[in-house]
């Protein structure tokens, strides 16, 4: 079952989600390079770390894969909106980093709130 979810997630990431940097430049090569570097290295690591706040490694791989995809989609959608609103890549990255920091703070507060209610 995990393999099916993993393949489904891969298809969504590669085919269904647009490149958020297409909105910032008309040059497709630059947009592809930005997303290749930022998306494949930074964005995947951020989504993986966000998922790791709630998911313990190897506990339930299906839920982990779904959680990773959820956080990846949120991050891509935020980048798309930022790229549509602002045309400066430095401004987009700066605002996105502030969003990521704020989201990590909120996620840790949610985790601690859940933990306090359970224990």
MDAnalysis code that builds the backbone (N, CA, C; Angstrom):
import MDAnalysis as mda
import numpy as np

u = mda.Universe.empty(357, n_residues=119, atom_resindex=np.repeat(np.arange(119), 3), trajectory=True)
u.add_TopologyAttr("name", ["N", "CA", "C"] * 119)
u.add_TopologyAttr("resid", np.arange(1, 120))
u.add_TopologyAttr("resname", ["UNK", "UNK", "UNK", "UNK", "UNK", "UNK", "UNK", "UNK", "UNK", "UNK", "UNK", "UNK", "UNK", "UNK", "UNK", "UNK", "UNK", "UNK", "UNK", "UNK", "UNK", "UNK", "UNK", "UNK", "UNK", "UNK", "UNK", "UNK", "UNK", "UNK", "UNK", "UNK", "UNK", "UNK", "UNK", "UNK", "UNK", "UNK", "UNK", "UNK", "UNK", "UNK", "UNK", "UNK", "UNK", "UNK", "UNK", "UNK", "UNK", "UNK", "UNK", "UNK", "UNK", "UNK", "UNK", "UNK", "UNK", "UNK", "UNK", "UNK", "UNK", "UNK", "UNK", "UNK", "UNK", "UNK", "UNK", "UNK", "UNK", "UNK", "UNK", "UNK", "UNK", "UNK", "UNK", "UNK", "UNK", "UNK", "UNK", "UNK", "UNK", "UNK", "UNK", "UNK", "UNK", "UNK", "UNK", "UNK", "UNK", "UNK", "UNK", "UNK", "UNK", "UNK", "UNK", "UNK", "UNK", "UNK", "UNK", "UNK", "UNK", "UNK", "UNK", "UNK", "UNK", "UNK", "UNK", "UNK", "UNK", "UNK", "UNK", "UNK", "UNK", "UNK", "UNK", "UNK", "UNK", "UNK", "UNK"])
u.atoms.positions = np.array([
    [0.818, -1.196, 0.000],
    [0.000, 0.000, 0.000],
    [0.867, 1.268, 0.000],
    [1.969, 1.227, 0.740],
    [2.870, 2.374, 0.789],
    [3.402, 2.713, -0.596],
    [3.734, 1.709, -1.384],
    [4.279, 1.944, -2.715],
    [3.272, 2.673, -3.597],
    [1.993, 2.329, -3.459],
    [0.943, 2.980, -4.248],
    [0.838, 4.453, -3.859],
    [0.824, 4.726, -2.554],
    [0.762, 6.106, -2.065],
    [1.997, 6.880, -2.515],
    [3.149, 6.250, -2.441],
    [4.397, 6.904, -2.834],
    [4.390, 7.264, -4.325],
    [3.928, 6.357, -5.158],
    [3.838, 6.619, -6.599],
    [2.827, 7.735, -6.872],
    [1.687, 7.680, -6.185],
    [0.657, 8.700, -6.328],
    [1.206, 10.075, -5.938],
    [1.926, 10.140, -4.830],
    [2.532, 11.397, -4.389],
    [3.557, 11.909, -5.398],
    [4.321, 11.012, -5.949],
    [5.331, 11.386, -6.938],
    [4.674, 11.970, -8.190],
    [3.592, 11.372, -8.621],
    [2.863, 11.869, -9.790],
    [2.304, 13.260, -9.501],
    [1.739, 13.445, -8.321],
    [1.197, 14.752, -7.964],
    [2.304, 15.801, -7.950],
    [3.431, 15.487, -7.309],
    [4.534, 16.452, -7.227],
    [5.086, 16.798, -8.603],
    [5.227, 15.803, -9.458],
    [5.883, 16.027, -10.743],
    [4.946, 16.515, -11.842],
    [3.675, 16.124, -11.798],
    [2.769, 16.419, -12.900],
    [1.666, 17.412, -12.552],
    [1.078, 17.301, -11.366],
    [-0.108, 18.101, -11.043],
    [0.234, 19.483, -10.488],
    [1.296, 19.577, -9.716],
    [1.653, 20.858, -9.120],
    [2.500, 21.667, -10.095],
    [2.108, 22.910, -10.333],
    [2.895, 23.733, -11.260],
    [4.187, 24.215, -10.612],
    [5.083, 24.666, -11.435],
    [6.317, 25.273, -10.964],
    [5.972, 26.673, -10.457],
    [6.133, 26.944, -9.153],
    [5.741, 28.253, -8.643],
    [6.550, 29.406, -9.220],
    [7.753, 29.143, -9.701],
    [8.611, 30.201, -10.210],
    [8.277, 30.588, -11.646],
    [7.307, 29.904, -12.269],
    [6.862, 30.295, -13.612],
    [6.206, 31.668, -13.594],
    [5.677, 32.048, -12.425],
    [4.970, 33.329, -12.326],
    [5.924, 34.504, -12.134],
    [7.174, 34.221, -11.849],
    [8.134, 35.282, -11.559],
    [8.953, 35.662, -12.789],
    [9.095, 34.745, -13.731],
    [9.898, 35.021, -14.921],
    [9.247, 34.374, -16.146],
    [9.480, 34.985, -17.275],
    [8.978, 34.421, -18.535],
    [9.937, 33.393, -19.112],
    [11.163, 33.399, -18.631],
    [12.179, 32.471, -19.110],
    [11.964, 31.099, -18.441],
    [11.552, 30.124, -19.225],
    [11.251, 28.799, -18.691],
    [12.484, 28.107, -18.125],
    [13.638, 28.370, -18.686],
    [14.866, 27.754, -18.198],
    [15.204, 28.245, -16.794],
    [15.085, 29.545, -16.578],
    [15.353, 30.095, -15.245],
    [14.340, 29.562, -14.237],
    [13.067, 29.510, -14.622],
    [12.035, 28.987, -13.727],
    [12.319, 27.520, -13.387],
    [12.724, 26.747, -14.370],
    [13.041, 25.339, -14.145],
    [14.247, 25.192, -13.231],
    [15.287, 25.989, -13.462],
    [16.483, 25.916, -12.627],
    [16.197, 26.340, -11.190],
    [15.403, 27.396, -11.014],
    [15.038, 27.830, -9.668],
    [14.299, 26.731, -8.927],
    [13.337, 26.123, -9.606],
    [12.558, 25.075, -8.942],
    [13.374, 23.807, -8.750],
    [14.269, 23.528, -9.678],
    [15.103, 22.334, -9.527],
    [15.990, 22.441, -8.300],
    [16.599, 23.590, -8.133],
    [17.479, 23.781, -6.979],
    [16.660, 23.961, -5.710],
    [15.730, 24.913, -5.741],
    [14.965, 25.222, -4.538],
    [13.973, 24.113, -4.202],
    [13.266, 23.628, -5.218],
    [12.245, 22.616, -4.980],
    [12.804, 21.268, -4.589],
    [13.846, 20.844, -5.269],
    [14.355, 19.499, -5.001],
    [15.200, 19.432, -3.743],
    [15.781, 20.536, -3.333],
    [16.643, 20.502, -2.154],
    [15.941, 21.120, -0.950],
    [15.612, 22.386, -1.048],
    [15.103, 23.124, 0.102],
    [13.652, 22.771, 0.408],
    [12.794, 22.833, -0.595],
    [11.362, 22.617, -0.380],
    [11.068, 21.216, 0.137],
    [11.727, 20.218, -0.407],
    [11.507, 18.848, 0.062],
    [11.979, 18.676, 1.503],
    [13.082, 19.306, 1.857],
    [13.589, 19.207, 3.229],
    [12.662, 19.915, 4.220],
    [12.135, 21.066, 3.827],
    [11.201, 21.788, 4.695],
    [9.938, 20.969, 4.911],
    [9.378, 20.411, 3.834],
    [8.164, 19.599, 3.958],
    [8.428, 18.344, 4.790],
    [9.568, 17.728, 4.602],
    [9.934, 16.530, 5.366],
    [10.055, 16.855, 6.855],
    [10.669, 17.995, 7.176],
    [10.828, 18.392, 8.569],
    [9.485, 18.751, 9.199],
    [8.629, 19.417, 8.452],
    [7.299, 19.732, 8.966],
    [6.514, 18.461, 9.260],
    [6.605, 17.511, 8.374],
    [5.932, 16.227, 8.580],
    [6.506, 15.517, 9.797],
    [7.814, 15.633, 9.996],
    [8.480, 14.969, 11.111],
    [8.070, 15.487, 12.475],
    [7.441, 16.643, 12.530],
    [6.956, 17.161, 13.809],
    [5.894, 16.224, 14.377],
    [5.056, 15.660, 13.518],
    [3.971, 14.807, 13.973],
    [4.208, 13.325, 13.707],
    [5.099, 13.016, 12.809],
    [5.308, 11.640, 12.367],
    [6.635, 11.103, 12.889],
    [6.577, 9.981, 13.563],
    [7.792, 9.317, 14.021],
    [8.263, 8.382, 12.908],
    [9.502, 8.532, 12.524],
    [10.061, 7.777, 11.408],
    [9.820, 6.283, 11.541],
    [9.350, 5.690, 10.461],
    [9.084, 4.264, 10.312],
    [7.935, 3.733, 11.182],
    [7.139, 4.619, 11.758],
    [6.028, 4.132, 12.569],
    [4.844, 3.717, 11.694],
    [4.474, 4.549, 10.741],
    [3.416, 4.225, 9.794],
    [3.762, 4.948, 8.496],
    [4.393, 4.245, 7.603],
    [4.936, 4.860, 6.397],
    [3.864, 5.480, 5.512],
    [2.681, 4.917, 5.508],
    [1.599, 5.463, 4.685],
    [1.196, 6.841, 5.199],
    [0.974, 6.958, 6.518],
    [0.621, 8.255, 7.091],
    [1.759, 9.261, 6.931],
    [2.984, 8.798, 7.057],
    [4.128, 9.675, 6.852],
    [4.178, 10.209, 5.437],
    [3.900, 9.363, 4.470],
    [3.912, 9.775, 3.068],
    [2.783, 10.764, 2.778],
    [1.626, 10.510, 3.344],
    [0.496, 11.430, 3.161],
    [0.794, 12.767, 3.840],
    [1.363, 12.726, 5.040],
    [1.717, 13.953, 5.747],
    [2.753, 14.757, 4.979],
    [3.755, 14.073, 4.452],
    [4.787, 14.755, 3.652],
    [4.153, 15.436, 2.451],
    [3.272, 14.755, 1.766],
    [2.629, 15.326, 0.588],
    [1.766, 16.526, 0.963],
    [1.088, 16.456, 2.099],
    [0.260, 17.550, 2.586],
    [1.116, 18.804, 2.792],
    [2.218, 18.664, 3.507],
    [3.070, 19.819, 3.783],
    [3.786, 20.304, 2.519],
    [4.129, 19.413, 1.627],
    [4.749, 19.811, 0.362],
    [3.764, 20.661, -0.444],
    [2.516, 20.224, -0.529],
    [1.500, 20.966, -1.288],
    [1.248, 22.344, -0.673],
    [1.200, 22.422, 0.648],
    [1.006, 23.718, 1.305],
    [2.144, 24.666, 0.934],
    [3.364, 24.182, 1.014],
    [4.515, 25.024, 0.706],
    [4.531, 25.473, -0.748],
    [4.203, 24.589, -1.657],
    [4.165, 24.957, -3.078],
    [3.070, 25.994, -3.330],
    [1.905, 25.806, -2.720],
    [0.811, 26.754, -2.923],
    [1.166, 28.137, -2.382],
    [1.848, 28.189, -1.245],
    [2.288, 29.481, -0.707],
    [3.288, 30.129, -1.655],
    [4.226, 29.355, -2.164],
    [5.189, 29.898, -3.127],
    [4.507, 30.401, -4.393],
    [3.506, 29.685, -4.867],
    [2.772, 30.118, -6.061],
    [2.121, 31.472, -5.818],
    [1.443, 31.606, -4.684],
    [0.776, 32.878, -4.371],
    [1.788, 34.009, -4.238],
    [2.893, 33.753, -3.548],
    [3.916, 34.789, -3.394],
    [4.501, 35.197, -4.740],
    [4.742, 34.228, -5.609],
    [5.299, 34.536, -6.931],
    [4.298, 35.283, -7.804],
    [3.011, 35.038, -7.593],
    [1.995, 35.775, -8.338],
    [1.891, 37.217, -7.847],
    [2.097, 37.432, -6.553],
    [1.948, 38.773, -5.976],
    [3.192, 39.630, -6.150],
    [4.370, 39.023, -6.073],
    [5.625, 39.773, -6.118],
    [6.497, 39.258, -7.261],
    [7.186, 40.143, -7.915],
    [8.045, 39.759, -9.034],
    [9.529, 39.715, -8.663],
    [9.855, 40.027, -7.435],
    [11.239, 40.018, -6.969],
    [11.523, 38.711, -6.235],
    [12.449, 37.927, -6.752],
    [12.735, 36.608, -6.174],
    [13.257, 36.721, -4.753],
    [14.031, 37.761, -4.463],
    [14.563, 37.933, -3.110],
    [13.450, 38.240, -2.113],
    [12.484, 39.023, -2.539],
    [11.337, 39.321, -1.690],
    [10.488, 38.072, -1.464],
    [10.285, 37.297, -2.514],
    [9.510, 36.056, -2.403],
    [10.177, 35.096, -1.422],
    [11.473, 34.901, -1.564],
    [12.194, 33.980, -0.679],
    [12.178, 34.488, 0.761],
    [12.332, 35.790, 0.952],
    [12.326, 36.357, 2.298],
    [10.972, 36.167, 2.983],
    [9.903, 36.484, 2.268],
    [8.567, 36.315, 2.838],
    [8.274, 34.842, 3.065],
    [8.701, 34.003, 2.147],
    [8.484, 32.557, 2.302],
    [9.208, 32.031, 3.538],
    [10.415, 32.483, 3.779],
    [11.163, 32.030, 4.964],
    [10.462, 32.479, 6.248],
    [9.913, 33.684, 6.252],
    [9.138, 34.137, 7.417],
    [7.906, 33.264, 7.620],
    [7.250, 32.902, 6.507],
    [6.097, 32.000, 6.585],
    [6.496, 30.657, 7.168],
    [7.610, 30.108, 6.707],
    [8.073, 28.804, 7.184],
    [8.367, 28.856, 8.679],
    [9.051, 29.902, 9.126],
    [9.354, 30.030, 10.553],
    [8.071, 30.118, 11.366],
    [7.123, 30.943, 10.911],
    [5.846, 31.073, 11.617],
    [5.086, 29.749, 11.630],
    [5.105, 29.035, 10.524],
    [4.404, 27.749, 10.463],
    [5.039, 26.720, 11.392],
    [6.368, 26.701, 11.474],
    [7.033, 25.792, 12.412],
    [6.634, 26.113, 13.848],
    [6.574, 27.389, 14.191],
    [6.161, 27.773, 15.544],
    [4.750, 27.284, 15.826],
    [3.834, 27.499, 14.887],
    [2.448, 27.061, 15.056],
    [2.366, 25.539, 15.160],
    [3.093, 24.829, 14.320],
    [3.051, 23.363, 14.349],
    [3.571, 22.813, 15.672],
    [4.650, 23.399, 16.195],
    [5.166, 22.938, 17.483],
    [4.191, 23.252, 18.612],
    [3.500, 24.390, 18.542],
    [2.491, 24.707, 19.559],
    [1.320, 23.727, 19.482],
    [0.920, 23.372, 18.279],
    [-0.154, 22.385, 18.118],
    [0.285, 21.042, 18.685],
    [1.503, 20.633, 18.373],
    [2.008, 19.357, 18.882],
    [2.051, 19.359, 20.399],
    [2.555, 20.432, 20.991],
    [2.617, 20.510, 22.449],
    [1.228, 20.547, 23.071],
    [0.276, 21.218, 22.426],
    [-1.102, 21.234, 22.914],
    [-1.734, 19.864, 22.862],
    [-1.494, 19.137, 21.804],
    [-2.018, 17.769, 21.693],
    [-1.377, 16.879, 22.744],
    [-0.073, 17.016, 22.901],
    [0.655, 16.197, 23.879],
    [0.156, 16.465, 25.298],
    [-0.131, 17.716, 25.646],
    [-0.600, 18.042, 26.979],
    [-1.991, 17.495, 27.234],
    [-2.843, 17.476, 26.204],
    [-4.187, 16.953, 26.360],
    [-4.239, 15.440, 26.453],
    [-3.249, 14.779, 25.868],
    [-3.211, 13.315, 25.901],
    [-2.644, 12.830, 27.227],
    [-1.593, 13.492, 27.691],
    [-0.921, 13.033, 28.901],
    [-1.610, 13.492, 30.139],
])
